Amino acid sequence: MSEPARPAAAPDDDWSEEDVTPIEDLSSATLERLATRLRDRTRCFAARINREAELDALWTLADMAASQLRLAPHGVAGMSRPELPRATADDLTELALLIFGAHDLNADGETAAAADLITQAASLANELEPAAPTMEGSSE
């Protein structure tokens, strides 16, 4: 017996491993790259699934970091994410909420709105990143 014929997938709706981007941190650069992928490379269901996985990874990093800071012994300053050394538990919770909102918008096919939330998250992350080194002796 032969297998039943499956409906043909839309030409751009085939899953591709090349469209999956590893998420390694919560830096503004990582968030900005995701916002770009949401705007430019998320046109079909398979791409939305890939973005969902990336958003899940980001949310997990932010949520775990917020929990780590909240659970640190009183009076012990901890740095939960080296790329965001100035982040407080509240900052990381706000970041997680923006990411979660983008996740839901992406699931509803609202990828432009999801990208806008991730751009907001990138702005917040940028504020929490280490200050750029200054050039000593430069004349301004």
GROMACS elastic network, one bead per residue, 0.5 to 0.9 nm:
[ bonds ]
;  ai    aj funct       b0    kb
    2     5     6  0.87090   500
    3     6     6  0.85656   500
    5     8     6  0.87388   500
    6     9     6  0.86509   500
    8    11     6  0.84920   500
    9    12     6  0.80090   500
    9    13     6  0.61604   500
    9    14     6  0.66741   500
   10    13     6  0.50103   500
   10    14     6  0.72043   500
   10    44     6  0.86608   500
   11    14     6  0.68032   500
   12    15     6  0.85083   500
   12    43     6  0.80796   500
   12    44     6  0.65534   500
   12    45     6  0.88925   500
   12    46     6  0.83146   500
   12    47     6  0.89020   500
   13    16     6  0.89539   500
   13    43     6  0.85681   500
   13    44     6  0.55147   500
   13    45     6  0.61736   500
   13    46     6  0.54500   500
   13    47     6  0.75012   500
   14    44     6  0.87647   500
   14    45     6  0.86967   500
   14    46     6  0.63094   500
   14    47     6  0.86428   500
   15    18     6  0.88470   500
   15    19     6  0.79416   500
   15    45     6  0.88514   500
   15    46     6  0.52894   500
   15    47     6  0.72666   500
   15    49     6  0.88278   500
   15    50     6  0.83972   500
   16    19     6  0.55199   500
   16    20     6  0.73842   500
   16    46     6  0.80490   500
   16    47     6  0.84162   500
   16    50     6  0.89477   500
   17    20     6  0.54438   500
   17    21     6  0.86263   500
   17    50     6  0.89325   500
   18    21     6  0.76800   500
   19    41     6  0.83533   500
   19    47     6  0.71884   500
   19    50     6  0.70392   500
   19    51     6  0.89675   500
   20    47     6  0.84779   500
   20    50     6  0.57648   500
   20    51     6  0.77679   500
   20    53     6  0.83918   500
   20    54     6  0.78050   500
   21    34     6  0.86898   500
   21    50     6  0.81888   500
   21    51     6  0.86537   500
   21    54     6  0.71240   500
   22    54     6  0.72633   500
   22    57     6  0.87064   500
   23    26     6  0.81556   500
   23    30     6  0.73537   500
   23    54     6  0.63284   500
   23    55     6  0.87135   500
   23    57     6  0.64068   500
   23    58     6  0.68017   500
   24    27     6  0.88631   500
   24    30     6  0.80219   500
   24    57     6  0.84932   500
   24    58     6  0.83731   500
   24    61     6  0.87959   500
   25    30     6  0.68405   500
   25    31     6  0.88749   500
   25    58     6  0.74183   500
   25    61     6  0.73257   500
   25    81     6  0.79510   500
   25    82     6  0.88761   500
   25    83     6  0.71841   500
   26    29     6  0.82090   500
   26    30     6  0.63505   500
   26    31     6  0.67906   500
   26    58     6  0.66191   500
   26    61     6  0.72016   500
   26    62     6  0.72559   500
   26    81     6  0.78387   500
   26    83     6  0.69114   500
   26    84     6  0.74683   500
   26   122     6  0.84791   500
   26   125     6  0.71500   500
   27    30     6  0.52741   500
   27    31     6  0.64089   500
   27    32     6  0.86319   500
   27    83     6  0.58351   500
   27    84     6  0.69921   500
   27   122     6  0.73213   500
   27   125     6  0.60338   500
   27   126     6  0.72396   500
   27   128     6  0.89466   500
   27   129     6  0.73559   500
   28    31     6  0.50417   500
   28    32     6  0.59526   500
   28    33     6  0.85407   500
   28    83     6  0.89629   500
   28   119     6  0.86385   500
   28   121     6  0.76473   500
   28   123     6  0.67787   500
   28   124     6  0.78559   500
   28   125     6  0.51203   500
   28   126     6  0.52441   500
   28   127     6  0.88766   500
   28   129     6  0.80013   500
   29    32     6  0.50466   500
   29    33     6  0.61552   500
   29    34     6  0.86341   500
   29   122     6  0.72809   500
   29   125     6  0.89133   500
   29   126     6  0.84407   500
   30    33     6  0.52478   500
   30    34     6  0.63677   500
   30    35     6  0.88036   500
   30   122     6  0.80433   500
   31    34     6  0.50980   500
   31    35     6  0.62508   500
   31    36     6  0.87156   500
   31    58     6  0.86058   500
   31   118     6  0.61941   500
   31   119     6  0.69699   500
   31   121     6  0.70168   500
   31   122     6  0.52135   500
   31   123     6  0.89826   500
   31   125     6  0.83323   500
   32    35     6  0.50296   500
   32    36     6  0.62935   500
   32    37     6  0.87191   500
   32   115     6  0.87694   500
   32   118     6  0.71992   500
   32   119     6  0.61833   500
   32   121     6  0.86945   500
   32   122     6  0.59518   500
   32   123     6  0.88888   500
   33    36     6  0.50956   500
   33    37     6  0.62911   500
   33    38     6  0.86802   500
   34    38     6  0.61062   500
   34    39     6  0.85995   500
   34    51     6  0.78343   500
   34    54     6  0.79485   500
   34    55     6  0.84708   500
   34   115     6  0.75944   500
   34   118     6  0.74201   500
   34   119     6  0.87750   500
   35    38     6  0.50651   500
   35    39     6  0.62752   500
   35    40     6  0.85751   500
   35   112     6  0.85461   500
   35   114     6  0.77296   500
   35   116     6  0.71811   500
   35   117     6  0.83338   500
   35   118     6  0.56649   500
   35   119     6  0.61080   500
   35   122     6  0.87471   500
   36    39     6  0.51155   500
   36    40     6  0.58411   500
   36    41     6  0.77300   500
   36   115     6  0.72029   500
   37    40     6  0.51513   500
   37    42     6  0.64688   500
   37    51     6  0.79040   500
   37   115     6  0.82930   500
   38    41     6  0.59680   500
   38    42     6  0.52127   500
   38    43     6  0.85100   500
   38    47     6  0.87137   500
   38    48     6  0.81093   500
   38    51     6  0.69873   500
   38   106     6  0.82115   500
   38   111     6  0.56778   500
   38   112     6  0.68173   500
   38   114     6  0.72437   500
   38   115     6  0.55673   500
   39    42     6  0.64376   500
   39    43     6  0.85332   500
   39   111     6  0.64647   500
   39   112     6  0.56842   500
   39   114     6  0.86634   500
   39   115     6  0.62533   500
   40    43     6  0.77885   500
   41    44     6  0.85853   500
   41    47     6  0.70589   500
   41    48     6  0.89987   500
   42    45     6  0.79522   500
   42    46     6  0.82940   500
   42    48     6  0.57448   500
   42    50     6  0.86346   500
   42    51     6  0.75795   500
   42   111     6  0.70537   500
   43    46     6  0.85187   500
   43    47     6  0.65483   500
   43    48     6  0.74267   500
   43   109     6  0.88657   500
   43   111     6  0.84588   500
   44    47     6  0.54074   500
   44    48     6  0.63607   500
   44    49     6  0.88654   500
   44   109     6  0.89245   500
   45    48     6  0.50476   500
   45    49     6  0.63165   500
   45    50     6  0.87848   500
   45   109     6  0.84411   500
   46    49     6  0.50884   500
   46    50     6  0.64148   500
   46    51     6  0.88053   500
   47    51     6  0.62533   500
   47    52     6  0.85267   500
   48    51     6  0.50319   500
   48    52     6  0.60415   500
   48    53     6  0.86766   500
   48   106     6  0.64871   500
   48   107     6  0.70031   500
   48   109     6  0.75743   500
   48   111     6  0.80935   500
   49    53     6  0.63484   500
   49    54     6  0.87586   500
   49   106     6  0.87216   500
   49   107     6  0.80209   500
   50    53     6  0.52008   500
   50    54     6  0.64298   500
   50    55     6  0.87128   500
   51    55     6  0.60546   500
   51    56     6  0.84629   500
   51   103     6  0.81569   500
   51   106     6  0.76335   500
   52    55     6  0.50156   500
   52    56     6  0.60216   500
   52    57     6  0.86050   500
   52   103     6  0.60559   500
   52   104     6  0.87240   500
   52   106     6  0.70333   500
   52   107     6  0.72726   500
   53    57     6  0.62778   500
   53    58     6  0.87421   500
   54    57     6  0.51419   500
   54    58     6  0.63390   500
   54    59     6  0.86791   500
   55    58     6  0.50721   500
   55    59     6  0.60696   500
   55    60     6  0.85231   500
   55    99     6  0.64252   500
   55   100     6  0.74764   500
   55   102     6  0.76467   500
   55   103     6  0.59060   500
   56    59     6  0.51416   500
   56    60     6  0.61292   500
   56    61     6  0.87002   500
   56    99     6  0.82717   500
   56   100     6  0.79907   500
   56   103     6  0.74568   500
   57    60     6  0.51637   500
   57    61     6  0.63406   500
   57    62     6  0.87968   500
   58    61     6  0.51805   500
   58    62     6  0.62872   500
   58    63     6  0.85740   500
   58    96     6  0.77593   500
   58    99     6  0.71046   500
   59    62     6  0.51683   500
   59    63     6  0.59387   500
   59    64     6  0.83960   500
   59    95     6  0.80806   500
   59    96     6  0.52103   500
   59    97     6  0.80553   500
   59    98     6  0.88700   500
   59    99     6  0.59049   500
   59   100     6  0.65003   500
   59   103     6  0.89027   500
   60    63     6  0.51559   500
   60    64     6  0.59180   500
   60    65     6  0.83737   500
   60    96     6  0.79878   500
   61    64     6  0.53460   500
   61    65     6  0.60899   500
   61    66     6  0.86334   500
   61    81     6  0.85612   500
   61    96     6  0.83864   500
   62    65     6  0.51807   500
   62    66     6  0.61563   500
   62    67     6  0.86253   500
   62    81     6  0.86349   500
   62    92     6  0.54745   500
   62    93     6  0.68532   500
   62    94     6  0.88927   500
   62    95     6  0.66304   500
   62    96     6  0.53127   500
   62    99     6  0.87860   500
   63    66     6  0.51722   500
   63    67     6  0.61878   500
   63    68     6  0.85708   500
   63    89     6  0.89618   500
   63    92     6  0.69128   500
   63    93     6  0.64846   500
   63    95     6  0.86237   500
   63    96     6  0.60097   500
   64    67     6  0.50862   500
   64    68     6  0.60477   500
   64    69     6  0.86851   500
   64    80     6  0.85555   500
   64    92     6  0.89631   500
   65    68     6  0.50084   500
   65    69     6  0.62968   500
   65    70     6  0.86553   500
   65    79     6  0.86548   500
   65    80     6  0.52110   500
   65    81     6  0.65261   500
   65    89     6  0.73510   500
   65    92     6  0.68422   500
   65    93     6  0.87332   500
   66    69     6  0.52754   500
   66    70     6  0.62293   500
   66    71     6  0.86611   500
   66    80     6  0.77018   500
   66    87     6  0.88239   500
   66    88     6  0.73329   500
   66    90     6  0.70832   500
   66    91     6  0.79325   500
   66    92     6  0.52276   500
   66    93     6  0.59658   500
   66    96     6  0.87166   500
   67    70     6  0.50436   500
   67    71     6  0.60387   500
   67    72     6  0.85588   500
   67    89     6  0.70567   500
   67    92     6  0.89560   500
   67    93     6  0.87715   500
   68    71     6  0.52510   500
   68    72     6  0.61836   500
   68    78     6  0.82992   500
   68    79     6  0.89245   500
   68    80     6  0.64924   500
   68    89     6  0.80743   500
   69    72     6  0.52968   500
   69    73     6  0.88118   500
   69    77     6  0.80438   500
   69    78     6  0.64207   500
   69    79     6  0.75318   500
   69    80     6  0.64420   500
   69    88     6  0.71405   500
   69    89     6  0.55326   500
   70    73     6  0.83401   500
   70    74     6  0.89748   500
   70    88     6  0.87658   500
   70    89     6  0.60795   500
   70    90     6  0.89930   500
   71    74     6  0.83535   500
   72    75     6  0.81693   500
   72    76     6  0.63103   500
   72    77     6  0.75076   500
   72    78     6  0.69611   500
   73    76     6  0.55084   500
   73    77     6  0.83707   500
   74    77     6  0.82225   500
   78    85     6  0.89258   500
   79    82     6  0.64490   500
   79    84     6  0.80836   500
   79    85     6  0.57593   500
   79    86     6  0.79603   500
   79    87     6  0.79673   500
   79    88     6  0.88162   500
   80    84     6  0.80445   500
   80    85     6  0.74769   500
   80    87     6  0.82739   500
   80    88     6  0.89866   500
   81    84     6  0.53705   500
   81    85     6  0.62404   500
   81    87     6  0.80113   500
   82    85     6  0.53859   500
   82   129     6  0.86079   500
   83    86     6  0.89816   500
   83   125     6  0.87412   500
   83   128     6  0.82264   500
   83   129     6  0.59021   500
   83   130     6  0.73240   500
   84    87     6  0.55701   500
   84   125     6  0.68089   500
   84   126     6  0.82745   500
   84   127     6  0.85921   500
   84   128     6  0.50972   500
   84   130     6  0.68241   500
   85    88     6  0.85831   500
   85   128     6  0.65933   500
   85   129     6  0.62405   500
   85   130     6  0.64909   500
   86    91     6  0.89733   500
   86   127     6  0.83334   500
   86   128     6  0.50028   500
   86   129     6  0.66258   500
   86   130     6  0.72816   500
   87    90     6  0.78816   500
   87    91     6  0.55727   500
   87    92     6  0.64270   500
   87   125     6  0.83681   500
   87   127     6  0.88534   500
   87   128     6  0.55084   500
   87   129     6  0.80799   500
   88    91     6  0.50276   500
   88    92     6  0.63121   500
   88    93     6  0.85640   500
   88   128     6  0.89602   500
   89    92     6  0.51588   500
   89    93     6  0.61089   500
   89    94     6  0.86340   500
   90    94     6  0.61621   500
   90    95     6  0.85777   500
   91    94     6  0.51273   500
   91    95     6  0.62405   500
   91    96     6  0.86595   500
   91   124     6  0.81096   500
   91   125     6  0.88051   500
   91   128     6  0.84109   500
   92    96     6  0.60904   500
   92    97     6  0.85784   500
   92   125     6  0.89520   500
   93    97     6  0.61622   500
   93    98     6  0.87029   500
   94    97     6  0.50826   500
   94    98     6  0.63489   500
   94    99     6  0.86905   500
   94   121     6  0.83808   500
   94   124     6  0.87676   500
   95    98     6  0.52351   500
   95    99     6  0.62786   500
   95   100     6  0.86174   500
   95   120     6  0.88071   500
   95   121     6  0.57164   500
   95   122     6  0.87229   500
   95   124     6  0.72715   500
   95   125     6  0.77374   500
   96    99     6  0.50603   500
   96   100     6  0.59983   500
   96   101     6  0.85230   500
   96   121     6  0.85436   500
   97   101     6  0.60837   500
   97   102     6  0.85622   500
   98   101     6  0.51198   500
   98   102     6  0.62522   500
   98   103     6  0.86230   500
   98   117     6  0.58724   500
   98   118     6  0.67573   500
   98   120     6  0.75430   500
   98   121     6  0.61181   500
   99   102     6  0.50449   500
   99   103     6  0.61368   500
   99   104     6  0.87972   500
   99   114     6  0.84036   500
   99   117     6  0.70918   500
   99   118     6  0.63357   500
   99   121     6  0.71255   500
  100   104     6  0.63967   500
  100   105     6  0.87334   500
  101   104     6  0.52435   500
  101   105     6  0.62991   500
  101   106     6  0.86288   500
  101   114     6  0.72725   500
  101   117     6  0.72294   500
  101   118     6  0.89410   500
  102   105     6  0.50528   500
  102   106     6  0.60238   500
  102   107     6  0.85269   500
  102   110     6  0.87005   500
  102   111     6  0.80599   500
  102   113     6  0.73000   500
  102   115     6  0.69679   500
  102   116     6  0.80946   500
  102   117     6  0.57288   500
  102   118     6  0.65372   500
  103   106     6  0.52013   500
  103   107     6  0.62630   500
  103   108     6  0.88070   500
  103   114     6  0.69134   500
  104   107     6  0.50557   500
  104   108     6  0.63918   500
  104   109     6  0.88273   500
  104   110     6  0.85810   500
  104   114     6  0.79161   500
  105   108     6  0.50733   500
  105   109     6  0.63762   500
  105   111     6  0.64851   500
  105   112     6  0.86437   500
  105   113     6  0.66548   500
  105   114     6  0.53125   500
  106   109     6  0.50035   500
  106   110     6  0.52173   500
  106   112     6  0.83354   500
  106   113     6  0.79878   500
  106   114     6  0.56962   500
  106   115     6  0.85440   500
  107   110     6  0.73763   500
  107   111     6  0.82950   500
  108   111     6  0.80954   500
  109   112     6  0.86704   500
  109   114     6  0.88844   500
  110   113     6  0.55261   500
  110   114     6  0.62303   500
  110   115     6  0.87435   500
  111   115     6  0.60266   500
  111   116     6  0.85789   500
  112   115     6  0.50186   500
  112   116     6  0.62993   500
  112   117     6  0.88686   500
  113   117     6  0.64802   500
  113   118     6  0.87691   500
  114   117     6  0.52325   500
  114   118     6  0.63400   500
  114   119     6  0.86581   500
  115   118     6  0.50217   500
  115   119     6  0.60987   500
  115   120     6  0.86610   500
  116   120     6  0.63836   500
  116   121     6  0.87200   500
  117   120     6  0.50018   500
  117   121     6  0.62714   500
  117   122     6  0.86489   500
  118   122     6  0.60960   500
  118   123     6  0.86154   500
  119   123     6  0.63220   500
  119   124     6  0.87344   500
  120   123     6  0.51039   500
  120   124     6  0.63828   500
  120   125     6  0.86831   500
  121   124     6  0.50759   500
  121   125     6  0.61264   500
  121   126     6  0.85296   500
  122   126     6  0.60216   500
  122   127     6  0.87086   500
  123   126     6  0.50447   500
  123   127     6  0.65082   500
  123   128     6  0.89409   500
  124   127     6  0.52372   500
  124   128     6  0.66051   500
  124   129     6  0.89904   500
  125   128     6  0.50506   500
  125   129     6  0.62107   500
  126   129     6  0.53069   500
  126   130     6  0.84663   500
  127   130     6  0.82897   500
  127   131     6  0.85863   500
  128   131     6  0.84751   500
  129   132     6  0.86141   500
  130   133     6  0.86028   500
  131   134     6  0.86598   500
  134   138     6  0.86902   500
  135   138     6  0.57794   500
  136   139     6  0.88072   500
